[in-house]
Amino acid sequence: MTRIRQIRRGVLPAAVVVALLAVPSTAAAANLTLTAPGSINHNTSYRLMASGQVGKRAYVIVVYQHRSCSKNYAANQAANAKNASGGAIIYKKVGPGTYDAESVKLKGGVKGSVQYCGYLYGARQDLGSKPLARASHKVNFT
């Protein structure tokens, strides 16, 4: 075997290992984005959309409330149980890849604001654990 072939055989496996380490994990590839207007007249209709990407089967859950979002869905529900001023508006199964989970048409409320909290959980993941991704979006009603 020539010296060049010996070098190529040593370099190629090292390059493969480096390439495999550069591939992001399934959890790192998961993301969630909530899209809605930042401020709107309280009598006007608007759309809220949840979208993103995930590497495995998962569920998107979006709730509305009048306080800040908790770190996971179970904690958020426990905090909302104390005051009945919120609820779930999107609960949908999504597959691997890019998704547009749902587009919901809503009507503005009383003057003030509402906070939307989105959580992305794996199909077999506990809702009290850390989600694959989470997002929040605040809408002010004028």
Secondary structure per residue as TSV (DSSP state, phi and psi in degrees):
chain	resnum	aa	ss	phi	psi
A	1	M	-	360.0	137.5
A	2	T	-	-77.9	162.9
A	3	R	H	-61.6	-37.3
A	4	I	H	-64.5	-43.0
A	5	R	H	-64.5	-38.2
A	6	Q	H	-62.7	-41.6
A	7	I	H	-66.3	-43.8
A	8	R	H	-61.6	-41.3
A	9	R	H	-65.1	-33.2
A	10	G	H	-77.0	-33.6
A	11	V	H	-80.0	-39.1
A	12	L	H	-60.4	-49.3
A	13	P	H	-61.1	-36.6
A	14	A	H	-64.8	-39.6
A	15	A	H	-65.9	-37.6
A	16	V	H	-65.3	-43.0
A	17	V	H	-61.9	-44.1
A	18	V	H	-63.9	-40.3
A	19	A	H	-65.5	-39.6
A	20	L	H	-67.2	-35.2
A	21	L	H	-70.0	-24.8
A	22	A	H	-80.3	-15.3
A	23	V	S	-73.8	127.8
A	24	P	-	-70.7	152.3
A	25	S	-	-75.4	168.6
A	26	T	H	-60.2	-43.4
A	27	A	H	-66.6	-36.2
A	28	A	H	-70.2	-27.6
A	29	A	H	-81.1	-12.4
A	30	A	-	-76.6	135.1
A	31	N	E	-149.0	162.3
A	32	L	E	-143.4	133.7
A	33	T	E	-129.2	131.8
A	34	L	E	-106.4	128.5
A	35	T	E	-120.5	124.9
A	36	A	-	-162.8	164.3
A	37	P	-	-67.2	152.6
A	38	G	S	-80.2	-33.5
A	39	S	E	-145.1	139.8
A	40	I	E	-154.7	154.9
A	41	N	-	-63.7	139.0
A	42	H	T	-67.4	-11.8
A	43	N	T	-100.7	4.0
A	44	T	-	-100.2	145.8
A	45	S	E	-84.1	152.1
A	46	Y	E	-152.3	170.6
A	47	R	E	-115.1	142.2
A	48	L	E	-115.7	130.8
A	49	M	E	-129.3	135.7
A	50	A	E	-110.0	127.8
A	51	S	E	-148.8	168.4
A	52	G	E	160.2	-151.8
A	53	Q	E	-148.7	152.8
A	54	V	E	-151.7	150.8
A	55	G	S	-92.4	-1.9
A	56	K	S	-149.8	174.4
A	57	R	-	-62.6	138.2
A	58	A	E	-153.7	175.5
A	59	Y	E	-124.2	138.4
A	60	V	E	-105.3	128.2
A	61	I	E	-125.0	126.5
A	62	V	E	-125.7	129.5
A	63	V	E	-121.9	157.0
A	64	Y	E	-115.0	150.7
A	65	Q	E	-165.6	175.4
A	66	H	S	-114.4	31.7
A	67	R	S	-147.0	176.7
A	68	S	-	-72.7	162.9
A	69	C	-	-80.8	146.3
A	70	S	-	-88.1	169.5
A	71	K	S	-74.2	-22.2
A	72	N	S	-142.5	166.9
A	73	Y	H	-65.4	-42.0
A	74	A	H	-62.5	-43.4
A	75	A	H	-64.9	-36.8
A	76	N	H	-64.6	-43.2
A	77	Q	H	-67.1	-38.4
A	78	A	H	-63.2	-41.1
A	79	A	H	-69.5	-36.1
A	80	N	H	-74.7	-20.2
A	81	A	H	-65.6	-26.3
A	82	K	T	-71.8	-31.1
A	83	N	S	-135.9	123.4
A	84	A	-	-82.6	59.2
A	85	S	-	-119.5	35.6
A	86	G	-	-164.2	178.6
A	87	G	E	178.0	169.8
A	88	A	E	-82.1	138.5
A	89	I	E	-120.8	-19.1
A	90	I	E	-135.8	130.8
A	91	Y	E	-146.4	103.8
A	92	K	E	-143.1	141.5
A	93	K	E	-82.0	135.4
A	94	V	E	-125.9	151.9
A	95	G	-	-99.4	-179.2
A	96	P	S	-62.8	144.4
A	97	G	E	107.4	-161.2
A	98	T	E	-82.4	142.1
A	99	Y	E	-139.4	151.2
A	100	D	E	-115.5	96.6
A	101	A	E	-62.4	-49.4
A	102	E	E	-170.5	149.5
A	103	S	E	-124.3	117.5
A	104	V	E	-112.4	131.1
A	105	K	E	-91.0	125.4
A	106	L	E	-125.6	160.1
A	107	K	E	-114.5	140.2
A	108	G	-	-56.4	153.7
A	109	G	-	-104.2	-156.5
A	110	V	S	-65.9	161.4
A	111	K	S	-59.0	135.9
A	112	G	E	143.7	-139.8
A	113	S	E	-148.1	162.2
A	114	V	E	-134.9	143.3
A	115	Q	E	-109.1	128.0
A	116	Y	E	-102.3	130.4
A	117	C	E	-119.4	124.1
A	118	G	E	-114.7	139.6
A	119	Y	E	-131.1	138.7
A	120	L	E	-118.4	115.6
A	121	Y	E	-119.5	144.2
A	122	G	E	-62.7	157.4
A	123	A	T	-58.2	-33.6
A	124	R	T	-111.4	18.2
A	125	Q	-	-88.9	142.9
A	126	D	-	-70.8	134.5
A	127	L	T	-70.9	-9.3
A	128	G	T	-91.2	-6.6
A	129	S	S	-88.7	176.3
A	130	K	-	-68.4	126.8
A	131	P	-	-69.7	160.6
A	132	L	S	-61.9	-36.8
A	133	A	E	-157.0	155.7
A	134	R	E	-146.8	157.7
A	135	A	E	-150.9	159.3
A	136	S	E	-141.9	154.5
A	137	H	E	-151.2	131.4
A	138	K	E	-106.7	134.1
A	139	V	E	-117.4	126.4
A	140	N	E	-98.3	131.9
A	141	F	E	-102.1	124.5
A	142	T	-	-105.3	360.0
